[in-house]
Amino acid sequence: MILTITLVLSTLILTNMLLLKFSCNKISKPNNKKPVVLRPEITTSQIDEELAPTGS
């Protein structure tokens, strides 16, 4: 009985490890390239906003 449970659990663990090994997606390293600026003449402007008092 204990031998059967041990064999079944070992088989399940081995199957799980094999599936984990062969089903993982390979992650490639990200490229550290500079982003492409499509419209360099457009700039962002800072807008000063006054915050309302919260009372706390």
Secondary structure, 3 states (H helix, E strand, C coil): CHHHHHHHHHHHHHHHHHHHHHHCCCCCCCCCCCCCCCCCCCCCCCCCCCCCCCCC
